Amino acid sequence: MNANQDIAPLPQRKLPLALWISSSIVVLCIVIGLLAPYLAPHDPTEFVSDMAFEGPSSSAWLGTDYLGRDLFSRLIDGTRLTLLMALAATMLAHVVGDVLGLLAAARGGVLDTVLCRIVDVSLSLPKIIVGLVVVAALGSSITVIVVVAGLVYSASVFRIARALGRDLVAQDFVQVSRARGEGLGWILFGEILPHVVRPLAADFAIRMSFAILFMSSLSFLGLGVQPPLADWGGLVRENLPGLAGSSLAPLYPAAAIALVSIALNLLVDALGERSEAAVAQK
C-alpha cells in the first residue's frame, strides 16, 4: 500500500438533537443567572406600575406582578437565586453522600452497617415533610433551606456512591494499593474516586433538578425564600391570584421550573446514550 495514500476519515458522530436542546437550555439559564444584574431592566423590588397584573408593555416586558413590579426583572433575579441555591444544595449533598458512601464501601463492618441503617431511615421519610418540619422549626432563611435540601438528598447520593464503591473495592488495583500499605484517604480519593466521577457527575445533574423542585415546593408553600426576594417557586405562589384575572404571571416561573428540570434530565439521558454508543463502537 502506498504510504501517501489517503486514509479514509473516521465517520463523525452527530450530537443528538436532545443533547443540543437540553444543553442549550441549561447553558442559557446559567448565563442568565450569572448576568442577572446586567440583564434585568429594573430593580426586582422597584414598582414600575400602579396596576397589579398589568399586561406586557415597553416598561414591563412580561407585565407586572401582584404589586406592580416588573415580572421580567424578578424572573431573571429568581433564576440566579434558584440556580445558586440548587447548586449549593447539590454540592452539599454530593460532598456528604460521596464521602460517607465511599468510606462505608471501603471500610465495611460496623461503620457500613450503621451508616446504611441511618440512610434507610432517612429515605423512608417523605422529603417534603422533613423539609417543612425543619424549616418551620429553624426558620426559612436561605442557609437553612440549602442545608436541609442538601442533607435530604445526601442519603440518595450515599446509596449510589456506596454501590459504586463496593464494586471497586474488590478490584485488583485497590487490593494492590492496600498491600502497598496506602492509607484510607489515598484509597478513597486516589484509587476509587477517579473511577466513579462520571456516574456521580450524571447524578449531580439529576440531583440538581430534584433540588430545584424541592426548594420551589417549599417556597410555593410559603416556607421557602421570603419577600422581597423570590425564587421560581416563590414567584409562582405570590402571583397565583393573577390566574383569576387571566394573568400569565404565575405561568412564567412555573414554565422555568419545568423547562430546566426536564432539560437536566434529558441532558443526562443523552450523555448516557452517547457514552454507551461510544463504548459499543470500540
C-alpha positions as CSV (number, residue, x, y, z in Angstrom):
1,M,0.0,0.0,0.0
2,N,1.3,3.4,-0.9
3,A,2.3,5.3,2.2
4,N,1.0,8.5,0.7
5,Q,-2.4,7.0,0.0
6,D,-5.2,8.9,1.6
7,I,-6.7,7.3,4.6
8,A,-10.5,7.4,4.8
9,P,-11.6,9.7,7.7
10,L,-13.5,8.1,10.5
11,P,-17.2,8.8,10.5
12,Q,-18.2,11.7,12.8
13,R,-21.0,11.1,15.2
14,K,-23.5,13.8,15.2
15,L,-24.8,15.1,18.5
16,P,-28.4,14.0,19.3
17,L,-31.0,16.7,19.0
18,A,-32.0,16.2,22.6
19,L,-28.4,16.8,23.7
20,W,-28.3,20.1,21.7
21,I,-31.6,21.3,23.0
22,S,-31.1,20.4,26.7
23,S,-27.5,21.7,26.9
24,S,-28.6,24.9,25.2
25,I,-31.4,25.4,27.8
26,V,-29.1,24.7,30.7
27,V,-26.3,27.0,29.4
28,L,-28.8,29.8,28.7
29,C,-30.2,29.6,32.2
30,I,-26.6,29.6,33.7
31,V,-25.7,32.7,31.6
32,I,-28.9,34.5,32.7
33,G,-28.1,33.7,36.3
34,L,-24.6,35.0,36.0
35,L,-25.6,38.1,34.2
36,A,-28.8,38.8,36.1
37,P,-27.8,42.2,37.5
38,Y,-27.0,43.4,33.9
39,L,-29.9,41.8,32.1
40,A,-32.7,42.9,34.4
41,P,-34.1,46.2,33.1
42,H,-35.4,47.2,36.5
43,D,-34.5,46.6,40.1
44,P,-36.5,43.5,41.1
45,T,-38.1,45.4,44.1
46,E,-38.9,48.5,42.1
47,F,-42.5,49.4,41.4
48,V,-43.0,50.2,37.7
49,S,-46.8,50.5,37.7
50,D,-49.7,51.3,39.9
51,M,-51.6,48.3,38.5
52,A,-51.2,44.7,39.6
53,F,-51.0,42.0,36.9
54,E,-50.8,44.6,34.1
55,G,-50.2,43.2,30.7
56,P,-46.9,43.3,28.8
57,S,-45.6,46.8,27.9
58,S,-42.5,48.6,27.0
59,S,-41.7,49.2,30.7
60,A,-42.6,45.6,31.7
61,W,-41.9,43.1,29.0
62,L,-43.8,40.3,30.7
63,G,-46.2,42.5,32.6
64,T,-46.3,43.3,36.3
65,D,-46.7,41.1,39.4
66,Y,-49.2,41.4,42.2
67,L,-47.6,44.6,43.5
68,G,-46.9,46.3,40.1
69,R,-43.2,45.2,39.9
70,D,-41.6,44.2,36.7
71,L,-42.1,40.5,36.3
72,F,-39.3,40.0,33.8
73,S,-36.7,41.5,36.2
74,R,-38.0,39.4,39.1
75,L,-37.9,36.3,36.9
76,I,-34.3,36.9,36.0
77,D,-33.3,37.6,39.6
78,G,-35.2,34.5,40.6
79,T,-33.2,32.5,38.1
80,R,-30.0,33.5,39.7
81,L,-31.3,32.7,43.2
82,T,-32.8,29.4,42.3
83,L,-29.8,28.1,40.4
84,L,-27.3,29.2,43.1
85,M,-29.4,27.6,45.9
86,A,-29.9,24.4,43.9
87,L,-26.1,24.3,43.1
88,A,-25.1,24.8,46.7
89,A,-27.6,22.2,47.9
90,T,-26.5,19.6,45.3
91,M,-22.8,20.2,46.1
92,L,-23.5,19.7,49.8
93,A,-25.5,16.5,49.0
94,H,-22.6,15.1,47.0
95,V,-19.9,16.1,49.4
96,V,-21.7,14.4,52.3
97,G,-23.1,11.5,50.3
98,D,-20.0,10.7,48.3
99,V,-17.5,10.8,51.2
100,L,-19.7,8.7,53.5
101,G,-20.7,6.3,50.8
102,L,-17.2,5.6,49.6
103,L,-16.0,5.4,53.2
104,A,-18.7,2.9,54.0
105,A,-17.7,0.8,51.0
106,A,-14.0,0.9,51.8
107,R,-14.2,0.2,55.5
108,G,-17.3,-2.1,55.7
109,G,-18.1,-3.7,59.0
110,V,-19.9,-1.8,61.8
111,L,-19.4,1.6,60.2
112,D,-21.1,0.5,57.0
113,T,-24.0,-1.1,58.8
114,V,-24.6,2.0,61.0
115,L,-24.5,4.4,58.1
116,C,-26.7,2.2,56.0
117,R,-29.4,2.0,58.7
118,I,-29.3,5.8,59.2
119,V,-29.7,6.2,55.4
120,D,-32.6,3.7,55.3
121,V,-34.4,5.7,58.0
122,S,-33.8,8.9,56.1
123,L,-35.0,7.5,52.8
124,S,-38.2,6.2,54.5
125,L,-39.3,9.7,55.5
126,P,-41.1,12.0,52.9
127,K,-38.6,14.6,51.9
128,I,-41.1,17.5,51.6
129,I,-42.5,16.7,55.1
130,V,-39.0,16.7,56.6
131,G,-38.2,20.0,54.9
132,L,-41.4,21.6,56.2
133,V,-40.8,20.5,59.7
134,V,-37.2,21.6,59.8
135,V,-37.8,24.9,58.1
136,A,-40.8,25.6,60.3
137,A,-38.6,24.9,63.4
138,L,-35.4,26.7,62.4
139,G,-36.8,29.5,60.2
140,S,-36.9,29.9,56.4
141,S,-33.5,31.5,55.8
142,I,-31.7,30.7,52.6
143,T,-28.9,28.9,54.6
144,V,-31.4,26.7,56.3
145,I,-33.2,25.8,53.1
146,V,-30.0,24.9,51.3
147,V,-28.6,22.8,54.2
148,V,-31.9,21.0,54.5
149,A,-32.1,20.2,50.8
150,G,-28.5,19.1,50.7
151,L,-28.8,16.7,53.7
152,V,-32.2,15.4,52.5
153,Y,-30.7,14.3,49.1
154,S,-27.3,13.2,50.5
155,A,-29.0,9.9,51.6
156,S,-29.7,9.0,48.0
157,V,-26.2,10.1,46.9
158,F,-24.8,7.8,49.7
159,R,-26.6,4.8,48.3
160,I,-25.2,5.4,44.8
161,A,-21.6,6.2,45.9
162,R,-21.6,3.1,48.2
163,A,-22.8,0.8,45.4
164,L,-20.2,2.1,43.0
165,G,-17.5,1.9,45.7
166,R,-18.4,-1.7,46.7
167,D,-17.9,-2.8,43.1
168,L,-14.4,-1.2,43.0
169,V,-13.2,-2.3,46.4
170,A,-12.9,-5.9,45.2
171,Q,-10.9,-4.9,42.2
172,D,-7.2,-5.8,42.0
173,F,-5.9,-2.3,41.8
174,V,-7.5,-1.5,45.2
175,Q,-6.2,-4.7,46.7
176,V,-2.7,-3.9,45.5
177,S,-2.9,-0.4,46.9
178,R,-3.8,-1.9,50.3
179,A,-1.0,-4.4,50.1
180,R,1.4,-1.5,49.5
181,G,0.2,0.0,52.8
182,E,-1.6,3.0,51.3
183,G,-3.8,4.9,53.7
184,L,-7.6,5.1,53.6
185,G,-7.5,8.6,52.2
186,W,-5.5,7.6,49.2
187,I,-7.6,4.5,48.5
188,L,-10.8,6.6,48.6
189,F,-9.7,9.7,46.6
190,G,-6.7,8.3,44.7
191,E,-7.9,4.9,43.6
192,I,-11.8,4.7,43.9
193,L,-12.9,8.3,43.2
194,P,-11.4,8.7,39.7
195,H,-13.4,5.6,38.6
196,V,-16.7,6.9,39.8
197,V,-16.6,10.5,38.7
198,R,-18.6,10.1,35.6
199,P,-21.7,8.3,37.1
200,L,-21.6,10.7,40.1
201,A,-21.4,13.7,37.7
202,A,-24.5,12.4,35.9
203,D,-26.3,12.0,39.3
204,F,-25.2,15.6,40.1
205,A,-27.3,17.0,37.2
206,I,-30.3,14.9,38.1
207,R,-30.0,15.7,41.8
208,M,-29.8,19.4,41.0
209,S,-33.2,19.2,39.2
210,F,-34.6,17.4,42.3
211,A,-33.2,20.3,44.5
212,I,-34.9,22.9,42.3
213,L,-38.2,21.1,42.6
214,F,-37.8,20.6,46.4
215,M,-36.9,24.2,47.2
216,S,-39.5,25.6,44.8
217,S,-42.1,23.4,46.6
218,L,-41.1,24.9,49.9
219,S,-41.3,28.4,48.5
220,F,-44.7,27.7,47.0
221,L,-45.9,26.6,50.4
222,G,-44.7,29.8,52.0
223,L,-41.7,28.3,53.9
224,G,-39.0,29.0,51.3
225,V,-37.3,32.2,50.2
226,Q,-39.1,35.1,51.8
227,P,-40.1,38.5,50.3
228,P,-38.8,40.8,48.9
229,L,-36.6,38.0,47.4
230,A,-38.2,35.3,45.4
231,D,-37.1,32.1,43.7
232,W,-39.2,30.5,41.0
233,G,-41.4,28.7,43.5
234,G,-42.0,32.0,45.4
235,L,-42.9,33.8,42.1
236,V,-45.5,31.2,41.4
237,R,-47.0,31.5,44.9
238,E,-47.1,35.2,45.1
239,N,-48.6,35.7,41.6
240,L,-51.1,32.8,41.8
241,P,-54.1,35.0,42.4
242,G,-53.5,36.5,38.9
243,L,-54.9,33.4,37.3
244,A,-58.3,34.5,38.3
245,G,-57.8,37.6,36.1
246,S,-56.3,35.7,33.2
247,S,-52.8,36.9,34.0
248,L,-49.9,34.7,32.9
249,A,-47.7,36.0,35.7
250,P,-47.5,32.6,37.7
251,L,-47.1,30.6,34.5
252,Y,-43.7,32.1,33.5
253,P,-41.8,30.9,36.7
254,A,-43.7,27.6,36.6
255,A,-42.6,27.1,33.0
256,A,-39.0,27.9,34.0
257,I,-39.1,25.2,36.7
258,A,-40.4,22.6,34.3
259,L,-38.1,23.6,31.5
260,V,-34.9,23.4,33.5
261,S,-35.9,20.2,35.3
262,I,-36.7,18.4,32.0
263,A,-33.6,19.8,30.3
264,L,-31.3,18.5,33.1
265,N,-32.9,15.0,32.9
266,L,-32.7,15.0,29.1
267,L,-29.1,16.1,29.2
268,V,-28.1,13.2,31.5
269,D,-30.0,10.7,29.3
270,A,-28.5,12.0,26.1
271,L,-25.0,11.9,27.5
272,G,-25.6,8.4,28.8
273,E,-26.8,7.2,25.4
274,R,-23.8,8.8,23.7
275,S,-21.4,7.2,26.1
276,E,-22.9,3.8,25.6
277,A,-22.8,4.2,21.8
278,A,-19.1,5.2,22.0
279,V,-18.3,2.1,24.2
280,A,-20.2,-0.2,21.7
281,Q,-18.2,1.1,18.8
282,K,-14.8,0.3,20.4
